[in-house]
Amino acid sequence: MKKPDDDPLRAANSSPRCTARSKRTGLPCKAPAVNGWTVCRMHGARGGSKPGPAHPNYKHGGRTKEAEELRKAVNAMAREAREHAA
Ligand SMILES: [Zn+2]
């Protein structure tokens, strides 16, 4: 006789569920959520592109998060210098 804890289907059925709701019926999705996510594979878990040079639209690096932050910092310093000079 099998113990209830040995049943793989029981473990699968008790896994966390997707939190998405149907647009039409308003009912919950009920599909198992992807590990580390609150939604299932059909509702947006995983996917997306890698950041930086690995991104398919990467051209020259002038629009990376680091470059944008550096530009903002330089512009803020220039603004401050202008305000002090006037
Ligand atoms: Zn789902």
PDB file of the backbone (N, CA, C, O) and the ligand in Angstrom, with CONECT records:
HET     ZN  A 101       1
ATOM      1  N   MET A   1       0.850  -1.203   0.000  1.00  0.00           N
ATOM      2  CA  MET A   1       0.000   0.000   0.000  1.00  0.00           C
ATOM      3  C   MET A   1       0.883   1.250   0.000  1.00  0.00           C
ATOM      4  O   MET A   1       1.833   1.333   0.779  1.00  0.00           O
ATOM      5  N   LYS A   2       0.581   2.217  -0.863  1.00  0.00           N
ATOM      6  CA  LYS A   2       1.375   3.444  -0.980  1.00  0.00           C
ATOM      7  C   LYS A   2       0.993   4.442   0.105  1.00  0.00           C
ATOM      8  O   LYS A   2      -0.172   4.567   0.485  1.00  0.00           O
ATOM      9  N   LYS A   3       2.014   5.151   0.593  1.00  0.00           N
ATOM     10  CA  LYS A   3       1.748   6.258   1.516  1.00  0.00           C
ATOM     11  C   LYS A   3       1.312   7.463   0.675  1.00  0.00           C
ATOM     12  O   LYS A   3       1.744   7.605  -0.468  1.00  0.00           O
ATOM     13  N   PRO A   4       0.465   8.325   1.228  1.00  0.00           N
ATOM     14  CA  PRO A   4       0.000   9.474   0.448  1.00  0.00           C
ATOM     15  C   PRO A   4       1.126  10.413   0.030  1.00  0.00           C
ATOM     16  O   PRO A   4       1.026  11.065  -1.009  1.00  0.00           O
ATOM     17  N   ASP A   5       2.221  10.497   0.839  1.00  0.00           N
ATOM     18  CA  ASP A   5       3.328  11.400   0.516  1.00  0.00           C
ATOM     19  C   ASP A   5       4.163  10.888  -0.648  1.00  0.00           C
ATOM     20  O   ASP A   5       4.927  11.653  -1.237  1.00  0.00           O
ATOM     21  N   ASP A   6       4.034   9.622  -0.989  1.00  0.00           N
ATOM     22  CA  ASP A   6       4.810   9.060  -2.090  1.00  0.00           C
ATOM     23  C   ASP A   6       4.139   9.281  -3.441  1.00  0.00           C
ATOM     24  O   ASP A   6       4.736   8.998  -4.480  1.00  0.00           O
ATOM     25  N   ASP A   7       2.912   9.781  -3.439  1.00  0.00           N
ATOM     26  CA  ASP A   7       2.172   9.940  -4.688  1.00  0.00           C
ATOM     27  C   ASP A   7       2.663  11.188  -5.436  1.00  0.00           C
ATOM     28  O   ASP A   7       2.445  12.303  -4.963  1.00  0.00           O
ATOM     29  N   PRO A   8       3.325  11.025  -6.600  1.00  0.00           N
ATOM     30  CA  PRO A   8       3.838  12.191  -7.321  1.00  0.00           C
ATOM     31  C   PRO A   8       2.718  13.107  -7.819  1.00  0.00           C
ATOM     32  O   PRO A   8       2.918  14.317  -7.923  1.00  0.00           O
ATOM     33  N   LEU A   9       1.568  12.561  -8.121  1.00  0.00           N
ATOM     34  CA  LEU A   9       0.468  13.396  -8.604  1.00  0.00           C
ATOM     35  C   LEU A   9      -0.057  14.300  -7.497  1.00  0.00           C
ATOM     36  O   LEU A   9      -0.476  15.429  -7.752  1.00  0.00           O
ATOM     37  N   ARG A  10      -0.030  13.791  -6.256  1.00  0.00           N
ATOM     38  CA  ARG A  10      -0.455  14.596  -5.119  1.00  0.00           C
ATOM     39  C   ARG A  10       0.478  15.795  -4.950  1.00  0.00           C
ATOM     40  O   ARG A  10       0.027  16.912  -4.693  1.00  0.00           O
ATOM     41  N   ALA A  11       1.802  15.547  -5.100  1.00  0.00           N
ATOM     42  CA  ALA A  11       2.776  16.631  -4.996  1.00  0.00           C
ATOM     43  C   ALA A  11       2.568  17.643  -6.120  1.00  0.00           C
ATOM     44  O   ALA A  11       2.646  18.850  -5.891  1.00  0.00           O
ATOM     45  N   ALA A  12       2.303  17.154  -7.339  1.00  0.00           N
ATOM     46  CA  ALA A  12       2.091  18.049  -8.476  1.00  0.00           C
ATOM     47  C   ALA A  12       0.836  18.881  -8.279  1.00  0.00           C
ATOM     48  O   ALA A  12       0.825  20.071  -8.594  1.00  0.00           O
ATOM     49  N   ASN A  13      -0.224  18.267  -7.760  1.00  0.00           N
ATOM     50  CA  ASN A  13      -1.482  18.982  -7.583  1.00  0.00           C
ATOM     51  C   ASN A  13      -1.411  20.005  -6.461  1.00  0.00           C
ATOM     52  O   ASN A  13      -2.196  20.954  -6.444  1.00  0.00           O
ATOM     53  N   SER A  14      -0.468  19.828  -5.508  1.00  0.00           N
ATOM     54  CA  SER A  14      -0.370  20.766  -4.398  1.00  0.00           C
ATOM     55  C   SER A  14       0.630  21.885  -4.683  1.00  0.00           C
ATOM     56  O   SER A  14       0.894  22.706  -3.805  1.00  0.00           O
ATOM     57  N   SER A  15       1.193  21.937  -5.897  1.00  0.00           N
ATOM     58  CA  SER A  15       2.155  22.983  -6.241  1.00  0.00           C
ATOM     59  C   SER A  15       1.451  24.338  -6.334  1.00  0.00           C
ATOM     60  O   SER A  15       0.239  24.386  -6.547  1.00  0.00           O
ATOM     61  N   PRO A  16       2.201  25.454  -6.175  1.00  0.00           N
ATOM     62  CA  PRO A  16       1.583  26.786  -6.239  1.00  0.00           C
ATOM     63  C   PRO A  16       0.902  27.019  -7.586  1.00  0.00           C
ATOM     64  O   PRO A  16       1.371  26.559  -8.626  1.00  0.00           O
ATOM     65  N   ARG A  17      -0.203  27.738  -7.539  1.00  0.00           N
ATOM     66  CA  ARG A  17      -0.990  27.963  -8.758  1.00  0.00           C
ATOM     67  C   ARG A  17      -0.778  29.366  -9.321  1.00  0.00           C
ATOM     68  O   ARG A  17      -0.356  30.277  -8.609  1.00  0.00           O
ATOM     69  N   CYS A  18      -1.074  29.522 -10.598  1.00  0.00           N
ATOM     70  CA  CYS A  18      -0.992  30.804 -11.295  1.00  0.00           C
ATOM     71  C   CYS A  18      -2.005  31.775 -10.695  1.00  0.00           C
ATOM     72  O   CYS A  18      -3.136  31.391 -10.397  1.00  0.00           O
ATOM     73  N   THR A  19      -1.592  33.057 -10.514  1.00  0.00           N
ATOM     74  CA  THR A  19      -2.475  34.051  -9.905  1.00  0.00           C
ATOM     75  C   THR A  19      -3.306  34.807 -10.936  1.00  0.00           C
ATOM     76  O   THR A  19      -4.141  35.635 -10.574  1.00  0.00           O
ATOM     77  N   ALA A  20      -3.079  34.522 -12.230  1.00  0.00           N
ATOM     78  CA  ALA A  20      -3.799  35.248 -13.286  1.00  0.00           C
ATOM     79  C   ALA A  20      -5.268  34.858 -13.300  1.00  0.00           C
ATOM     80  O   ALA A  20      -5.647  33.756 -12.905  1.00  0.00           O
ATOM     81  N   ARG A  21      -6.090  35.808 -13.772  1.00  0.00           N
ATOM     82  CA  ARG A  21      -7.526  35.542 -13.897  1.00  0.00           C
ATOM     83  C   ARG A  21      -7.949  35.732 -15.346  1.00  0.00           C
ATOM     84  O   ARG A  21      -7.384  36.554 -16.067  1.00  0.00           O
ATOM     85  N   SER A  22      -8.942  34.967 -15.762  1.00  0.00           N
ATOM     86  CA  SER A  22      -9.432  35.047 -17.144  1.00  0.00           C
ATOM     87  C   SER A  22     -10.131  36.377 -17.382  1.00  0.00           C
ATOM     88  O   SER A  22     -10.932  36.826 -16.561  1.00  0.00           O
ATOM     89  N   LYS A  23      -9.818  37.006 -18.519  1.00  0.00           N
ATOM     90  CA  LYS A  23     -10.433  38.273 -18.882  1.00  0.00           C
ATOM     91  C   LYS A  23     -11.929  38.079 -19.136  1.00  0.00           C
ATOM     92  O   LYS A  23     -12.733  38.964 -18.845  1.00  0.00           O
ATOM     93  N   ARG A  24     -12.293  36.929 -19.672  1.00  0.00           N
ATOM     94  CA  ARG A  24     -13.692  36.703 -20.046  1.00  0.00           C
ATOM     95  C   ARG A  24     -14.530  36.193 -18.875  1.00  0.00           C
ATOM     96  O   ARG A  24     -15.623  36.701 -18.624  1.00  0.00           O
ATOM     97  N   THR A  25     -14.022  35.191 -18.159  1.00  0.00           N
ATOM     98  CA  THR A  25     -14.840  34.559 -17.126  1.00  0.00           C
ATOM     99  C   THR A  25     -14.530  35.075 -15.724  1.00  0.00           C
ATOM    100  O   THR A  25     -15.345  34.906 -14.817  1.00  0.00           O
ATOM    101  N   GLY A  26     -13.361  35.705 -15.526  1.00  0.00           N
ATOM    102  CA  GLY A  26     -12.975  36.175 -14.204  1.00  0.00           C
ATOM    103  C   GLY A  26     -12.502  35.062 -13.288  1.00  0.00           C
ATOM    104  O   GLY A  26     -12.205  35.305 -12.118  1.00  0.00           O
ATOM    105  N   LEU A  27     -12.427  33.845 -13.808  1.00  0.00           N
ATOM    106  CA  LEU A  27     -12.003  32.703 -13.000  1.00  0.00           C
ATOM    107  C   LEU A  27     -10.475  32.616 -12.956  1.00  0.00           C
ATOM    108  O   LEU A  27      -9.802  33.036 -13.898  1.00  0.00           O
ATOM    109  N   PRO A  28      -9.921  32.065 -11.855  1.00  0.00           N
ATOM    110  CA  PRO A  28      -8.463  31.928 -11.796  1.00  0.00           C
ATOM    111  C   PRO A  28      -7.943  30.920 -12.814  1.00  0.00           C
ATOM    112  O   PRO A  28      -8.665  30.022 -13.245  1.00  0.00           O
ATOM    113  N   CYS A  29      -6.677  31.085 -13.190  1.00  0.00           N
ATOM    114  CA  CYS A  29      -6.068  30.257 -14.239  1.00  0.00           C
ATOM    115  C   CYS A  29      -5.939  28.798 -13.805  1.00  0.00           C
ATOM    116  O   CYS A  29      -6.241  27.896 -14.586  1.00  0.00           O
ATOM    117  N   LYS A  30      -5.494  28.552 -12.569  1.00  0.00           N
ATOM    118  CA  LYS A  30      -5.355  27.207 -11.996  1.00  0.00           C
ATOM    119  C   LYS A  30      -4.160  26.411 -12.525  1.00  0.00           C
ATOM    120  O   LYS A  30      -3.865  25.342 -11.990  1.00  0.00           O
ATOM    121  N   ALA A  31      -3.468  26.889 -13.549  1.00  0.00           N
ATOM    122  CA  ALA A  31      -2.292  26.170 -14.053  1.00  0.00           C
ATOM    123  C   ALA A  31      -1.157  26.311 -13.032  1.00  0.00           C
ATOM    124  O   ALA A  31      -1.115  27.309 -12.313  1.00  0.00           O
ATOM    125  N   PRO A  32      -0.234  25.341 -12.948  1.00  0.00           N
ATOM    126  CA  PRO A  32       0.870  25.464 -11.994  1.00  0.00           C
ATOM    127  C   PRO A  32       1.774  26.640 -12.339  1.00  0.00           C
ATOM    128  O   PRO A  32       2.097  26.853 -13.508  1.00  0.00           O
ATOM    129  N   ALA A  33       2.191  27.416 -11.315  1.00  0.00           N
ATOM    130  CA  ALA A  33       3.080  28.555 -11.526  1.00  0.00           C
ATOM    131  C   ALA A  33       4.496  28.064 -11.776  1.00  0.00           C
ATOM    132  O   ALA A  33       4.901  27.025 -11.256  1.00  0.00           O
ATOM    133  N   VAL A  34       5.251  28.817 -12.577  1.00  0.00           N
ATOM    134  CA  VAL A  34       6.656  28.506 -12.829  1.00  0.00           C
ATOM    135  C   VAL A  34       7.446  28.770 -11.549  1.00  0.00           C
ATOM    136  O   VAL A  34       7.139  29.718 -10.827  1.00  0.00           O
ATOM    137  N   ASN A  35       8.454  27.953 -11.254  1.00  0.00           N
ATOM    138  CA  ASN A  35       9.262  28.119 -10.042  1.00  0.00           C
ATOM    139  C   ASN A  35       9.840  29.534  -9.967  1.00  0.00           C
ATOM    140  O   ASN A  35      10.466  30.000 -10.919  1.00  0.00           O
ATOM    141  N   GLY A  36       9.633  30.213  -8.844  1.00  0.00           N
ATOM    142  CA  GLY A  36      10.132  31.561  -8.659  1.00  0.00           C
ATOM    143  C   GLY A  36       9.212  32.625  -9.221  1.00  0.00           C
ATOM    144  O   GLY A  36       9.545  33.808  -9.159  1.00  0.00           O
ATOM    145  N   TRP A  37       8.081  32.255  -9.761  1.00  0.00           N
ATOM    146  CA  TRP A  37       7.125  33.188 -10.341  1.00  0.00           C
ATOM    147  C   TRP A  37       5.763  32.961  -9.685  1.00  0.00           C
ATOM    148  O   TRP A  37       5.523  31.927  -9.062  1.00  0.00           O
ATOM    149  N   THR A  38       4.861  33.966  -9.842  1.00  0.00           N
ATOM    150  CA  THR A  38       3.508  33.796  -9.329  1.00  0.00           C
ATOM    151  C   THR A  38       2.540  33.435 -10.441  1.00  0.00           C
ATOM    152  O   THR A  38       1.363  33.183 -10.182  1.00  0.00           O
ATOM    153  N   VAL A  39       3.024  33.409 -11.682  1.00  0.00           N
ATOM    154  CA  VAL A  39       2.160  33.080 -12.826  1.00  0.00           C
ATOM    155  C   VAL A  39       2.703  31.875 -13.590  1.00  0.00           C
ATOM    156  O   VAL A  39       3.860  31.485 -13.430  1.00  0.00           O
ATOM    157  N   CYS A  40       1.838  31.295 -14.425  1.00  0.00           N
ATOM    158  CA  CYS A  40       2.211  30.103 -15.188  1.00  0.00           C
ATOM    159  C   CYS A  40       2.943  30.493 -16.471  1.00  0.00           C
ATOM    160  O   CYS A  40       3.107  31.677 -16.768  1.00  0.00           O
ATOM    161  N   ARG A  41       3.376  29.497 -17.220  1.00  0.00           N
ATOM    162  CA  ARG A  41       4.142  29.749 -18.451  1.00  0.00           C
ATOM    163  C   ARG A  41       3.302  30.453 -19.508  1.00  0.00           C
ATOM    164  O   ARG A  41       3.845  31.134 -20.378  1.00  0.00           O
ATOM    165  N   MET A  42       1.957  30.292 -19.441  1.00  0.00           N
ATOM    166  CA  MET A  42       1.096  30.961 -20.411  1.00  0.00           C
ATOM    167  C   MET A  42       0.834  32.411 -20.040  1.00  0.00           C
ATOM    168  O   MET A  42       0.415  33.197 -20.889  1.00  0.00           O
ATOM    169  N   HIS A  43       1.079  32.786 -18.762  1.00  0.00           N
ATOM    170  CA  HIS A  43       0.738  34.132 -18.310  1.00  0.00           C
ATOM    171  C   HIS A  43       1.965  34.990 -18.015  1.00  0.00           C
ATOM    172  O   HIS A  43       1.956  35.795 -17.084  1.00  0.00           O
ATOM    173  N   GLY A  44       3.006  34.818 -18.800  1.00  0.00           N
ATOM    174  CA  GLY A  44       4.103  35.785 -18.781  1.00  0.00           C
ATOM    175  C   GLY A  44       5.307  35.420 -17.957  1.00  0.00           C
ATOM    176  O   GLY A  44       6.219  36.237 -17.827  1.00  0.00           O
ATOM    177  N   ALA A  45       5.358  34.199 -17.377  1.00  0.00           N
ATOM    178  CA  ALA A  45       6.557  33.834 -16.650  1.00  0.00           C
ATOM    179  C   ALA A  45       7.695  33.585 -17.634  1.00  0.00           C
ATOM    180  O   ALA A  45       7.472  33.076 -18.733  1.00  0.00           O
ATOM    181  N   ARG A  46       8.900  33.940 -17.241  1.00  0.00           N
ATOM    182  CA  ARG A  46      10.111  33.792 -18.047  1.00  0.00           C
ATOM    183  C   ARG A  46      10.041  34.678 -19.288  1.00  0.00           C
ATOM    184  O   ARG A  46       9.232  35.605 -19.338  1.00  0.00           O
ATOM    185  N   GLY A  47      10.850  34.413 -20.257  1.00  0.00           N
ATOM    186  CA  GLY A  47      10.880  35.232 -21.465  1.00  0.00           C
ATOM    187  C   GLY A  47      11.598  36.548 -21.242  1.00  0.00           C
ATOM    188  O   GLY A  47      12.225  36.742 -20.200  1.00  0.00           O
ATOM    189  N   GLY A  48      11.519  37.447 -22.193  1.00  0.00           N
ATOM    190  CA  GLY A  48      12.217  38.715 -22.136  1.00  0.00           C
ATOM    191  C   GLY A  48      13.634  38.581 -22.658  1.00  0.00           C
ATOM    192  O   GLY A  48      14.139  37.471 -22.823  1.00  0.00           O
ATOM    193  N   SER A  49      14.288  39.731 -22.923  1.00  0.00           N
ATOM    194  CA  SER A  49      15.624  39.708 -23.494  1.00  0.00           C
ATOM    195  C   SER A  49      16.680  39.962 -22.441  1.00  0.00           C
ATOM    196  O   SER A  49      16.393  40.517 -21.380  1.00  0.00           O
ATOM    197  N   LYS A  50      17.925  39.548 -22.742  1.00  0.00           N
ATOM    198  CA  LYS A  50      19.041  39.785 -21.840  1.00  0.00           C
ATOM    199  C   LYS A  50      19.459  41.248 -21.957  1.00  0.00           C
ATOM    200  O   LYS A  50      19.403  41.818 -23.047  1.00  0.00           O
ATOM    201  N   PRO A  51      19.887  41.877 -20.826  1.00  0.00           N
ATOM    202  CA  PRO A  51      20.308  43.270 -20.898  1.00  0.00           C
ATOM    203  C   PRO A  51      21.714  43.406 -21.469  1.00  0.00           C
ATOM    204  O   PRO A  51      22.449  42.424 -21.572  1.00  0.00           O
ATOM    205  N   GLY A  52      22.083  44.633 -21.840  1.00  0.00           N
ATOM    206  CA  GLY A  52      23.429  44.925 -22.305  1.00  0.00           C
ATOM    207  C   GLY A  52      23.707  44.401 -23.710  1.00  0.00           C
ATOM    208  O   GLY A  52      22.783  44.273 -24.512  1.00  0.00           O
ATOM    209  N   PRO A  53      24.978  44.095 -24.021  1.00  0.00           N
ATOM    210  CA  PRO A  53      25.368  43.690 -25.374  1.00  0.00           C
ATOM    211  C   PRO A  53      24.648  42.437 -25.867  1.00  0.00           C
ATOM    212  O   PRO A  53      24.605  42.192 -27.073  1.00  0.00           O
ATOM    213  N   ALA A  54      24.081  41.640 -24.959  1.00  0.00           N
ATOM    214  CA  ALA A  54      23.381  40.427 -25.378  1.00  0.00           C
ATOM    215  C   ALA A  54      21.992  40.733 -25.918  1.00  0.00           C
ATOM    216  O   ALA A  54      21.363  39.871 -26.532  1.00  0.00           O
ATOM    217  N   HIS A  55      21.494  41.984 -25.690  1.00  0.00           N
ATOM    218  CA  HIS A  55      20.158  42.328 -26.185  1.00  0.00           C
ATOM    219  C   HIS A  55      20.183  42.407 -27.706  1.00  0.00           C
ATOM    220  O   HIS A  55      21.130  42.949 -28.276  1.00  0.00           O
ATOM    221  N   PRO A  56      19.154  41.872 -28.380  1.00  0.00           N
ATOM    222  CA  PRO A  56      19.157  41.860 -29.850  1.00  0.00           C
ATOM    223  C   PRO A  56      19.180  43.244 -30.487  1.00  0.00           C
ATOM    224  O   PRO A  56      19.617  43.377 -31.631  1.00  0.00           O
ATOM    225  N   ASN A  57      18.722  44.281 -29.782  1.00  0.00           N
ATOM    226  CA  ASN A  57      18.708  45.633 -30.357  1.00  0.00           C
ATOM    227  C   ASN A  57      19.905  46.476 -29.916  1.00  0.00           C
ATOM    228  O   ASN A  57      19.927  47.683 -30.158  1.00  0.00           O
ATOM    229  N   TYR A  58      20.910  45.853 -29.267  1.00  0.00           N
ATOM    230  CA  TYR A  58      22.087  46.588 -28.802  1.00  0.00           C
ATOM    231  C   TYR A  58      22.873  47.112 -29.997  1.00  0.00           C
ATOM    232  O   TYR A  58      23.229  46.347 -30.893  1.00  0.00           O
ATOM    233  N   LYS A  59      23.153  48.463 -30.012  1.00  0.00           N
ATOM    234  CA  LYS A  59      23.883  49.042 -31.151  1.00  0.00           C
ATOM    235  C   LYS A  59      25.268  49.533 -30.756  1.00  0.00           C
ATOM    236  O   LYS A  59      26.266  49.044 -31.286  1.00  0.00           O
ATOM    237  N   HIS A  60      25.349  50.500 -29.827  1.00  0.00           N
ATOM    238  CA  HIS A  60      26.619  51.138 -29.510  1.00  0.00           C
ATOM    239  C   HIS A  60      26.870  51.281 -28.015  1.00  0.00           C
ATOM    240  O   HIS A  60      27.960  51.696 -27.623  1.00  0.00           O
ATOM    241  N   GLY A  61      25.902  50.953 -27.170  1.00  0.00           N
ATOM    242  CA  GLY A  61      26.108  51.039 -25.732  1.00  0.00           C
ATOM    243  C   GLY A  61      25.805  52.407 -25.151  1.00  0.00           C
ATOM    244  O   GLY A  61      25.907  52.596 -23.939  1.00  0.00           O
ATOM    245  N   GLY A  62      25.430  53.379 -26.000  1.00  0.00           N
ATOM    246  CA  GLY A  62      25.150  54.730 -25.527  1.00  0.00           C
ATOM    247  C   GLY A  62      23.811  54.856 -24.813  1.00  0.00           C
ATOM    248  O   GLY A  62      23.522  55.894 -24.218  1.00  0.00           O
ATOM    249  N   ARG A  63      22.996  53.815 -24.867  1.00  0.00           N
ATOM    250  CA  ARG A  63      21.682  53.847 -24.236  1.00  0.00           C
ATOM    251  C   ARG A  63      21.537  52.788 -23.149  1.00  0.00           C
ATOM    252  O   ARG A  63      20.422  52.452 -22.751  1.00  0.00           O
ATOM    253  N   THR A  64      22.660  52.263 -22.671  1.00  0.00           N
ATOM    254  CA  THR A  64      22.571  51.298 -21.579  1.00  0.00           C
ATOM    255  C   THR A  64      22.238  52.031 -20.287  1.00  0.00           C
ATOM    256  O   THR A  64      22.396  53.250 -20.214  1.00  0.00           O
ATOM    257  N   LYS A  65      21.781  51.310 -19.268  1.00  0.00           N
ATOM    258  CA  LYS A  65      21.438  51.923 -17.984  1.00  0.00           C
ATOM    259  C   LYS A  65      22.616  52.713 -17.438  1.00  0.00           C
ATOM    260  O   LYS A  65      22.439  53.824 -16.937  1.00  0.00           O
ATOM    261  N   GLU A  66      23.842  52.141 -17.529  1.00  0.00           N
ATOM    262  CA  GLU A  66      25.031  52.789 -16.994  1.00  0.00           C
ATOM    263  C   GLU A  66      25.303  54.092 -17.745  1.00  0.00           C
ATOM    264  O   GLU A  66      25.586  55.114 -17.119  1.00  0.00           O
ATOM    265  N   ALA A  67      25.220  54.070 -19.089  1.00  0.00           N
ATOM    266  CA  ALA A  67      25.497  55.261 -19.891  1.00  0.00           C
ATOM    267  C   ALA A  67      24.470  56.347 -19.602  1.00  0.00           C
ATOM    268  O   ALA A  67      24.824  57.522 -19.507  1.00  0.00           O
ATOM    269  N   GLU A  68      23.182  55.962 -19.457  1.00  0.00           N
ATOM    270  CA  GLU A  68      22.129  56.947 -19.169  1.00  0.00           C
ATOM    271  C   GLU A  68      22.355  57.577 -17.806  1.00  0.00           C
ATOM    272  O   GLU A  68      22.188  58.787 -17.648  1.00  0.00           O
ATOM    273  N   GLU A  69      22.732  56.774 -16.817  1.00  0.00           N
ATOM    274  CA  GLU A  69      22.971  57.311 -15.479  1.00  0.00           C
ATOM    275  C   GLU A  69      24.161  58.263 -15.469  1.00  0.00           C
ATOM    276  O   GLU A  69      24.128  59.303 -14.811  1.00  0.00           O
ATOM    277  N   LEU A  70      25.216  57.898 -16.206  1.00  0.00           N
ATOM    278  CA  LEU A  70      26.399  58.762 -16.290  1.00  0.00           C
ATOM    279  C   LEU A  70      26.030  60.089 -16.936  1.00  0.00           C
ATOM    280  O   LEU A  70      26.445  61.148 -16.465  1.00  0.00           O
ATOM    281  N   ARG A  71      25.243  60.036 -18.021  1.00  0.00           N
ATOM    282  CA  ARG A  71      24.833  61.259 -18.721  1.00  0.00           C
ATOM    283  C   ARG A  71      23.993  62.134 -17.785  1.00  0.00           C
ATOM    284  O   ARG A  71      24.184  63.349 -17.744  1.00  0.00           O
ATOM    285  N   LYS A  72      23.070  61.532 -17.039  1.00  0.00           N
ATOM    286  CA  LYS A  72      22.238  62.292 -16.101  1.00  0.00           C
ATOM    287  C   LYS A  72      23.097  62.982 -15.047  1.00  0.00           C
ATOM    288  O   LYS A  72      22.869  64.145 -14.716  1.00  0.00           O
ATOM    289  N   ALA A  73      24.090  62.257 -14.518  1.00  0.00           N
ATOM    290  CA  ALA A  73      24.954  62.818 -13.475  1.00  0.00           C
ATOM    291  C   ALA A  73      25.749  63.997 -14.026  1.00  0.00           C
ATOM    292  O   ALA A  73      25.868  65.029 -13.364  1.00  0.00           O
ATOM    293  N   VAL A  74      26.296  63.849 -15.243  1.00  0.00           N
ATOM    294  CA  VAL A  74      27.082  64.922 -15.864  1.00  0.00           C
ATOM    295  C   VAL A  74      26.197  66.129 -16.118  1.00  0.00           C
ATOM    296  O   VAL A  74      26.610  67.259 -15.856  1.00  0.00           O
ATOM    297  N   ASN A  75      24.969  65.910 -16.630  1.00  0.00           N
ATOM    298  CA  ASN A  75      24.049  67.015 -16.900  1.00  0.00           C
ATOM    299  C   ASN A  75      23.666  67.737 -15.613  1.00  0.00           C
ATOM    300  O   ASN A  75      23.556  68.963 -15.598  1.00  0.00           O
ATOM    301  N   ALA A  76      23.462  66.974 -14.521  1.00  0.00           N
ATOM    302  CA  ALA A  76      23.101  67.585 -13.244  1.00  0.00           C
ATOM    303  C   ALA A  76      24.246  68.454 -12.727  1.00  0.00           C
ATOM    304  O   ALA A  76      24.017  69.541 -12.197  1.00  0.00           O
ATOM    305  N   MET A  77      25.483  67.968 -12.884  1.00  0.00           N
ATOM    306  CA  MET A  77      26.640  68.746 -12.444  1.00  0.00           C
ATOM    307  C   MET A  77      26.769  70.017 -13.274  1.00  0.00           C
ATOM    308  O   MET A  77      27.062  71.079 -12.726  1.00  0.00           O
ATOM    309  N   ALA A  78      26.555  69.927 -14.598  1.00  0.00           N
ATOM    310  CA  ALA A  78      26.646  71.092 -15.478  1.00  0.00           C
ATOM    311  C   ALA A  78      25.565  72.110 -15.116  1.00  0.00           C
ATOM    312  O   ALA A  78      25.821  73.314 -15.115  1.00  0.00           O
ATOM    313  N   ARG A  79      24.358  71.628 -14.807  1.00  0.00           N
ATOM    314  CA  ARG A  79      23.247  72.504 -14.411  1.00  0.00           C
ATOM    315  C   ARG A  79      23.591  73.256 -13.132  1.00  0.00           C
ATOM    316  O   ARG A  79      23.367  74.460 -13.008  1.00  0.00           O
ATOM    317  N   GLU A  80      24.142  72.504 -12.191  1.00  0.00           N
ATOM    318  CA  GLU A  80      24.517  73.108 -10.905  1.00  0.00           C
ATOM    319  C   GLU A  80      25.603  74.172 -11.106  1.00  0.00           C
ATOM    320  O   GLU A  80      25.558  75.234 -10.484  1.00  0.00           O
ATOM    321  N   ALA A  81      26.580  73.883 -11.981  1.00  0.00           N
ATOM    322  CA  ALA A  81      27.663  74.828 -12.260  1.00  0.00           C
ATOM    323  C   ALA A  81      27.111  76.098 -12.882  1.00  0.00           C
ATOM    324  O   ALA A  81      27.542  77.202 -12.550  1.00  0.00           O
ATOM    325  N   ARG A  82      26.140  75.931 -13.800  1.00  0.00           N
ATOM    326  CA  ARG A  82      25.523  77.121 -14.442  1.00  0.00           C
ATOM    327  C   ARG A  82      24.792  77.962 -13.408  1.00  0.00           C
ATOM    328  O   ARG A  82      24.889  79.189 -13.432  1.00  0.00           O
ATOM    329  N   GLU A  83      24.062  77.322 -12.502  1.00  0.00           N
ATOM    330  CA  GLU A  83      23.298  78.070 -11.497  1.00  0.00           C
ATOM    331  C   GLU A  83      24.219  78.835 -10.560  1.00  0.00           C
ATOM    332  O   GLU A  83      23.887  79.937 -10.124  1.00  0.00           O
ATOM    333  N   HIS A  84      25.367  78.263 -10.249  1.00  0.00           N
ATOM    334  CA  HIS A  84      26.315  78.942  -9.362  1.00  0.00           C
ATOM    335  C   HIS A  84      27.038  80.068 -10.066  1.00  0.00           C
ATOM    336  O   HIS A  84      27.409  81.063  -9.443  1.00  0.00           O
ATOM    337  N   ALA A  85      27.243  79.913 -11.389  1.00  0.00           N
ATOM    338  CA  ALA A  85      27.969  80.934 -12.164  1.00  0.00           C
ATOM    339  C   ALA A  85      27.099  82.167 -12.359  1.00  0.00           C
ATOM    340  O   ALA A  85      27.620  83.281 -12.394  1.00  0.00           O
ATOM    341  N   ALA A  86      25.786  81.995 -12.486  1.00  0.00           N
ATOM    342  CA  ALA A  86      24.905  83.118 -12.780  1.00  0.00           C
ATOM    343  C   ALA A  86      24.697  84.037 -11.572  1.00  0.00           C
ATOM    344  O   ALA A  86      23.975  85.030 -11.668  1.00  0.00           O
TER     345      ALA A  86
HETATM  346 ZN    ZN A 101      -1.824  31.148 -15.796  1.00  0.00          ZN2+
END
